[in-house]
Structure formats: C-alpha cells, structure tokens
Amino acid sequence: MPLLNDPASFPTAMWIVTRYLLGRPGRRLNRQTLKATVSPASLLPPGKHDNDTTFDYAVKTLIDLGIVAEDGEQFALTDVAKSLKPDDVAAFDDLLRRQALAPIRNENIADSANQTGPKDLVRALSWFLTLDPYTAKSHDDIVQEQRGAFTENLGTPSSTTSDGIGSRTGPPHWASLHHRSSHPKGREVKR
C-alpha cells in the first residue's frame, strides 16, 4: 500500500492501533472489537463512520510494514513492535522509519514502476534529497525539476491535491511538501 499517494495511512492512526495492542501484550484482538475501541462511531459525525477508512488503512499499513500480524480477523503485534512502550511515540516513529526504509520493502525500486509498500515514500524522499534545502522552490520550479527526474520505466509521477497545488501534469502531491516550496499564487505553503 502506498504511503503517500491515496489511499494513504496516517502515522497518528497507526500509533493509536499499536498503542492499544501494546496495552494487551500477547493477546489477539478481532477487527470489530479493535475498530470499535480505537475508532468509535461516536467520535465521528453522523453517517461518517460507515464510510471512514482511516482505521482500515492504518491496520493495512501496519500489516504491510510487519508491525501487526493478522490471523483471519485477529490482530496482534509482531516481534519487532513488542518492545515498544505505550508512552514512547518517538520509538514508534523510529520503528515506522526502519520498517518503511527496510531494503526488503524497496527491492527493485529503481527498475520497477511498482508502488506497493513504501516505494512512493522512498522515491519522494530520494528526490527531495537531490534538492538544495536553502533554495526556495515555486510550484513551477518543482514541476520543471521533476521532468526527467524519473526514468521512463517509472512513469511520470502525478496526482491532484485537495488544495490545488498538484496537477495531473505536475508533480505528485508530495512535491508540495518541500518545506521551502511556495504556492503558485505566491503564498508560502505551510504544512
């Protein structure tokens, strides 16, 4: 499951699931109980809970990253996550980074257009590392710099963002996350 391109999972939701499972060491919890506990319907506007996919994407990403194991409809933490402390979000963030950047999840990243796992995130990070962090970039600059940045077999990254920064012919929405990027209308992008 891609980590940046829709549908995306949010680290906060993944932390909530992981933290709840940490409080029940060695226990397997079924999907319905886990979802009802960490994402109760009463916290969402009426009619929104049935369509909310935040929990499902969080669990799917945790499984893809090897942090949570699924056995049928039962979930439990894997060995890589069992040593986490329920109050140590920094250690969880570190675990997410290690799991996302693990070589096994990024095999053939330069040779295949495959976007499974964290490959979209790793490609985005790799591209950003080629930029000078002290040079402000406009939306048009980002679009121009991405042209030809990816080999033909990887395709041209593109998507549309809800704030209109990306475009079908422009950079993917993660391109607008560059902390020094500016909005096409001249406003600094604040994230």
Backbone torsions as a table, in degrees:
resi	resn	phi	psi	omega
1	MET	NA	127.8	178.2
2	PRO	-60.4	145.1	-179.9
3	LEU	-93.4	-22.4	-178.4
4	LEU	-108.3	-42.3	-176.4
5	ASN	-84.1	144.7	-176.9
6	ASP	-56.4	141.9	-4.3
7	PRO	-80.1	133.0	-177.3
8	ALA	-108.0	155.3	176.2
9	SER	-107.1	148.6	-177.5
10	PHE	-104.5	133.1	179.5
11	PRO	-55.7	-35.2	-179.8
12	THR	-62.1	-44.9	178.8
13	ALA	-65.7	-37.3	177.8
14	MET	-66.2	-37.6	178.3
15	TRP	-64.9	-41.4	180.0
16	ILE	-60.3	-46.0	178.8
17	VAL	-63.5	-47.6	-178.3
18	THR	-63.1	-44.6	-179.1
19	ARG	-61.5	-41.4	178.8
20	TYR	-63.6	-42.6	178.5
21	LEU	-67.2	-32.0	176.8
22	LEU	-63.3	-32.2	179.4
23	GLY	-75.0	-5.3	178.8
24	ARG	-129.5	62.1	-175.3
25	PRO	-58.6	135.2	176.8
26	GLY	78.9	-7.4	-178.4
27	ARG	-96.4	145.3	172.5
28	ARG	-100.9	136.6	179.3
29	LEU	-119.1	140.6	179.3
30	ASN	-79.5	158.0	-175.3
31	ARG	-55.0	-47.1	-175.5
32	GLN	-61.8	-45.9	179.6
33	THR	-65.8	-44.8	-179.5
34	LEU	-61.5	-46.5	-179.6
35	LYS	-64.9	-43.2	-179.3
36	ALA	-63.4	-30.8	-177.9
37	THR	-81.4	-47.3	-174.4
38	VAL	-91.6	-14.2	179.8
39	SER	-140.5	62.6	-176.1
40	PRO	-65.5	144.0	-178.7
41	ALA	-58.5	-30.0	-176.7
42	SER	-67.0	-14.8	180.0
43	LEU	-87.6	-8.6	-178.9
44	LEU	-111.0	157.0	177.5
45	PRO	-60.5	153.7	179.2
46	PRO	-54.3	134.5	178.6
47	GLY	83.1	-11.0	-177.9
48	LYS	-83.6	-31.6	-173.2
49	HIS	-60.0	-40.2	-178.3
50	ASP	-65.4	-28.6	-178.2
51	ASN	-98.9	-5.9	-177.4
52	ASP	-75.5	125.4	-177.5
53	THR	-109.1	7.3	-176.8
54	THR	-56.0	-48.1	-179.7
55	PHE	-61.3	-46.9	-176.6
56	ASP	-62.2	-42.1	178.5
57	TYR	-68.4	-38.0	178.5
58	ALA	-61.5	-48.3	-179.5
59	VAL	-64.5	-43.4	179.7
60	LYS	-60.2	-43.8	179.7
61	THR	-67.4	-41.2	177.1
62	LEU	-60.7	-37.7	176.7
63	ILE	-68.3	-47.4	179.7
64	ASP	-59.0	-33.9	-179.5
65	LEU	-87.4	0.3	176.8
66	GLY	75.4	23.1	179.9
67	ILE	-94.2	-34.0	177.9
68	VAL	-121.7	142.1	176.1
69	ALA	-109.0	143.6	178.7
70	GLU	-116.5	131.9	175.3
71	ASP	-127.8	94.6	-173.0
72	GLY	70.6	-120.6	176.9
73	GLU	-105.4	17.4	-179.4
74	GLN	-105.0	138.0	-178.3
75	PHE	-123.5	144.4	175.4
76	ALA	-152.7	159.1	176.7
77	LEU	-72.1	147.7	174.3
78	THR	-86.1	173.8	-178.2
79	ASP	-60.6	-31.6	-177.9
80	VAL	-66.9	-21.1	-176.4
81	ALA	-105.9	-13.2	-173.9
82	LYS	-64.6	-22.8	-178.8
83	SER	-86.1	-4.9	177.8
84	LEU	-64.8	152.5	174.5
85	LYS	-102.4	141.2	-177.3
86	PRO	-62.4	-13.5	179.9
87	ASP	-111.2	14.1	-176.0
88	ASP	-115.7	77.4	-179.1
89	VAL	-66.3	-29.0	178.8
90	ALA	-63.3	-41.1	177.5
91	ALA	-65.8	-36.5	176.9
92	PHE	-65.5	-44.3	177.5
93	ASP	-58.6	-41.3	177.7
94	ASP	-62.9	-42.5	177.8
95	LEU	-61.9	-43.4	177.1
96	LEU	-57.7	-45.3	179.2
97	ARG	-61.3	-47.4	-179.2
98	ARG	-60.4	-44.1	-177.7
99	GLN	-69.2	-41.3	-179.2
100	ALA	-68.1	-36.1	-177.1
101	LEU	-91.2	0.2	-180.0
102	ALA	-57.7	131.9	-178.4
103	PRO	-52.7	-35.9	-178.3
104	ILE	-61.2	-30.1	-179.5
105	ARG	-88.1	-4.0	-177.2
106	ASN	-125.6	23.3	178.5
107	GLU	-62.0	142.0	177.9
108	ASN	59.6	27.0	-177.0
109	ILE	-62.6	-31.0	-179.3
110	ALA	-88.7	-10.6	-174.4
111	ASP	-111.9	-10.7	-173.8
112	SER	-131.1	142.1	177.0
113	ALA	-80.1	2.8	-179.7
114	ASN	-55.1	129.6	179.8
115	GLN	-107.9	15.2	-178.7
116	THR	-69.5	157.0	179.6
117	GLY	63.1	-146.7	-175.4
118	PRO	-90.3	16.4	-173.8
119	LYS	-60.8	-34.9	178.6
120	ASP	-65.2	-40.0	178.4
121	LEU	-65.3	-45.6	-177.8
122	VAL	-65.8	-39.6	176.5
123	ARG	-63.4	-42.5	179.6
124	ALA	-62.9	-46.6	179.2
125	LEU	-61.8	-41.8	179.5
126	SER	-61.8	-43.0	179.2
127	TRP	-64.6	-43.9	-180.0
128	PHE	-63.1	-32.5	179.4
129	LEU	-67.5	-14.7	177.4
130	THR	-83.4	-9.9	-176.6
131	LEU	-92.4	152.9	173.8
132	ASP	-80.0	117.6	-176.4
133	PRO	-68.6	-12.5	-177.9
134	TYR	-99.8	5.3	179.5
135	THR	-111.7	118.6	179.0
136	ALA	-66.9	143.9	-179.8
137	LYS	-125.4	132.4	173.2
138	SER	-84.4	169.9	176.5
139	HIS	-57.0	-45.1	-179.8
140	ASP	-62.6	-37.9	176.7
141	ASP	-60.7	-44.5	-179.5
142	ILE	-61.7	-46.2	179.3
143	VAL	-58.0	-47.7	-178.8
144	GLN	-63.4	-44.1	-177.8
145	GLU	-67.9	-27.5	179.7
146	GLN	-79.7	-21.1	177.4
147	ARG	-61.7	120.0	179.2
148	GLY	81.2	-0.6	180.0
149	ALA	-72.1	-24.6	-179.6
150	PHE	-113.4	139.2	-179.2
151	THR	-65.3	158.6	-175.9
152	GLU	-53.4	-40.0	-176.6
153	ASN	-68.9	-17.3	177.9
154	LEU	-88.5	-11.4	-179.4
155	GLY	78.5	176.5	177.7
156	THR	-96.9	118.2	179.9
157	PRO	-67.5	132.1	176.5
158	SER	-159.6	150.9	174.2
159	SER	-169.1	173.2	178.5
160	THR	-114.5	140.5	178.3
161	THR	-105.1	158.6	-179.5
162	SER	-67.4	-22.8	-179.6
163	ASP	-94.8	5.2	174.9
164	GLY	77.7	10.0	-178.4
165	ILE	-74.8	-42.0	178.1
166	GLY	-84.8	169.4	176.4
167	SER	-150.1	167.4	-179.1
168	ARG	-61.9	-29.6	179.4
169	THR	-103.4	-3.0	-178.3
170	GLY	-98.1	-162.7	-176.5
171	PRO	-73.4	159.3	174.1
172	PRO	-64.7	163.9	-174.0
173	HIS	-60.4	-24.5	179.8
174	TRP	-69.0	-19.6	179.2
175	ALA	-63.2	-30.3	-179.5
176	SER	-77.7	-3.2	-179.9
177	LEU	-82.3	-10.7	178.8
178	HIS	-55.8	123.6	-169.6
179	HIS	-61.6	-18.2	-179.5
180	ARG	-106.6	5.7	179.4
181	SER	-67.1	154.5	175.3
182	SER	-122.8	150.6	-179.4
183	HIS	-66.7	147.8	-179.3
184	PRO	-56.3	-24.4	-179.6
185	LYS	-90.0	9.3	175.1
186	GLY	95.7	-7.6	179.5
187	ARG	-83.4	139.8	176.9
188	GLU	-66.7	136.1	178.7
189	VAL	-80.2	123.5	179.1
190	LYS	-108.8	124.0	179.3
191	ARG	-122.2	NA	NA
